[in-house]
C-alpha cells in the first residue's frame, strides 16, 4: 500500500503499524517523533496504530550534538 512519508511516496506492507514502519526504516530504538495526518502519534500508540492507504506521515529523528 502507498503512503506519503516525509513528503515522498513509499510502498509499505498492507496493515502495517507505526511500529512496523519504524522497524522497516531502521529507526527502532532511536528517539523519534511521528506525525500521522497532522496529529502526533504518542509512542504508547505506535504498536496499535495501523497505517492506511494515502496516510501522510512525518517522522523526525532526534540527533544529539554539542
C-alpha positions as MATLAB code, in Angstrom:
seq = 'XXXXXXXXXXXXXXXXXXXXXXXXXXXXXXXXXXXXXXXXXXXXXXXXXXXXXXXXXXXXXXXXXX';
ca = [
       0.000    0.000    0.000;
       1.177    3.543   -0.648;
       1.665    6.259    1.972;
       3.398    9.625    1.943;
       6.487    9.593    4.172;
       8.202   12.920    4.769;
       6.684   14.209    1.537;
       7.664   11.235   -0.633;
       5.612    8.232   -1.777;
       6.503    4.988   -0.045;
       5.165    1.472   -0.515;
       4.706   -0.480    2.723;
       3.066   -3.806    3.598;
      -0.731   -3.746    3.924;
      -1.905   -3.378    7.513;
       1.470   -2.165    8.811;
       1.558   -0.380   12.147;
       3.666    2.622   13.066;
       5.994    0.277   14.986;
       6.455   -1.935   11.930;
       7.207    1.096    9.760;
       9.775    2.342   12.285;
      11.463   -1.071   12.244;
      11.361   -1.188    8.433;
      13.082    2.199    8.289;
      15.774    1.160   10.777;
      14.679    3.641   13.459;
      13.923    1.065   16.173;
      15.447    2.164   19.464;
      16.039    5.737   18.284;
      14.391    8.854   19.638;
      11.797    9.804   17.059;
       8.577   11.739   16.706;
       5.789   10.516   14.421;
       3.017   12.632   12.965;
       0.176   10.951   11.054;
      -2.242   13.062    9.033;
      -1.379   16.145   11.064;
      -1.604   14.549   14.515;
       1.230   13.338   16.747;
       1.145    9.590   17.418;
       2.259    9.003   21.035;
       4.926    6.325   21.440;
       2.479    4.305   23.546;
       0.187    4.075   20.487;
       2.792    3.076   17.857;
       2.076   -0.654   18.143;
      -1.692   -0.297   17.772;
      -1.836    2.463   15.173;
      -2.454    0.856   11.792;
      -1.499    2.761    8.679;
      -3.901    3.246    5.792;
      -3.577    3.959    2.082;
      -2.623    7.599    1.437;
      -1.768    8.361    5.080;
       0.659   11.260    5.347;
       3.436   10.642    7.852;
       6.267   12.798    9.058;
       8.985   11.098   11.052;
      11.672   13.148   12.735;
      14.750   11.555   14.294;
      16.343   13.381   17.234;
      20.041   13.995   16.704;
      22.342   14.701   19.617;
      25.171   17.122   19.299;
      27.159   19.679   21.071;
];
